[in-house]
Amino acid sequence: MIIEQEEKFKEVHSKIEGEITEQSFFNMFLKLYPDVWKKHKIMFSKFNRSKQFGQTIPLPKPEVSLRKEIRTYLLKLKKQS
């Protein structure tokens, strides 16, 4: 995970009230950083359009990759506690 992303996750974490779940974290991230989310989706779309016929490179959908990063961040927090 890049440093900038971790800073964003820390900001999201500080804004969530109550129990922190993967879904609540995901929703708050989208709320706080719609521009980052939009860039992420555009990058995925451009990549999919650029693939040549017959050549597949597995790239997870934007939702899947963001949820994976969130899950990793939350596990890291849990281990620190």
C-alpha positions as CSV (number, residue, x, y, z in Angstrom):
1,M,0.0,0.0,0.0
2,I,1.4,3.4,-0.9
3,I,2.0,6.0,1.8
4,E,-0.6,8.4,0.4
5,Q,-3.3,5.7,0.6
6,E,-2.4,4.9,4.2
7,E,-2.8,8.5,5.1
8,K,-6.3,8.5,3.5
9,F,-7.2,5.3,5.4
10,K,-6.1,6.9,8.7
11,E,-8.4,9.9,7.9
12,V,-11.3,7.6,7.1
13,H,-10.6,5.6,10.2
14,S,-10.8,8.8,12.4
15,K,-14.2,9.8,10.8
16,I,-16.0,6.5,11.4
17,E,-18.2,6.5,14.5
18,G,-19.1,3.2,16.2
19,E,-18.0,-0.2,15.1
20,I,-15.6,-0.3,12.1
21,T,-16.5,-2.8,9.5
22,E,-15.1,-3.3,6.0
23,Q,-18.4,-2.0,4.6
24,S,-18.5,1.1,6.8
25,F,-14.9,1.9,5.9
26,F,-15.6,1.4,2.2
27,N,-18.6,3.7,2.4
28,M,-16.7,6.4,4.3
29,F,-13.8,6.2,1.9
30,L,-16.2,6.8,-1.1
31,K,-17.8,9.7,0.8
32,L,-14.5,11.4,1.7
33,Y,-12.5,10.7,-1.4
34,P,-14.9,10.6,-4.4
35,D,-12.2,12.0,-6.7
36,V,-9.7,9.2,-5.8
37,W,-12.4,6.6,-6.3
38,K,-13.3,8.1,-9.7
39,K,-9.6,8.1,-10.8
40,H,-9.3,4.4,-9.7
41,K,-12.4,3.4,-11.8
42,I,-11.1,5.4,-14.8
43,M,-7.7,3.7,-14.6
44,F,-9.4,0.3,-14.5
45,S,-11.6,1.2,-17.5
46,K,-8.6,2.4,-19.5
47,F,-6.7,-0.7,-18.7
48,N,-9.5,-3.0,-19.8
49,R,-9.9,-1.2,-23.1
50,S,-6.2,-1.3,-23.8
51,K,-6.0,-5.2,-23.6
52,Q,-5.4,-6.9,-26.9
53,F,-7.7,-9.6,-28.1
54,G,-6.8,-13.0,-26.7
55,Q,-4.4,-11.6,-24.1
56,T,-5.8,-11.4,-20.6
57,I,-4.1,-9.9,-17.7
58,P,-6.1,-10.4,-14.5
59,L,-6.9,-7.1,-12.9
60,P,-9.4,-7.0,-10.1
61,K,-12.4,-4.7,-10.4
62,P,-12.0,-1.4,-8.5
63,E,-14.4,-2.4,-5.7
64,V,-12.5,-5.7,-5.2
65,S,-9.1,-4.0,-5.1
66,L,-10.2,-1.3,-2.7
67,R,-11.9,-3.7,-0.4
68,K,-8.7,-5.9,-0.3
69,E,-6.6,-2.8,0.6
70,I,-9.2,-1.9,3.3
71,R,-9.2,-5.5,4.7
72,T,-5.4,-5.4,4.8
73,Y,-5.4,-2.1,6.6
74,L,-8.0,-3.2,9.2
75,L,-6.0,-6.4,9.8
76,K,-2.9,-4.4,10.4
77,L,-4.7,-2.2,12.9
78,K,-6.1,-5.3,14.7
79,K,-2.6,-6.7,15.0
80,Q,-1.3,-3.4,16.5
81,S,-4.0,-3.5,19.2
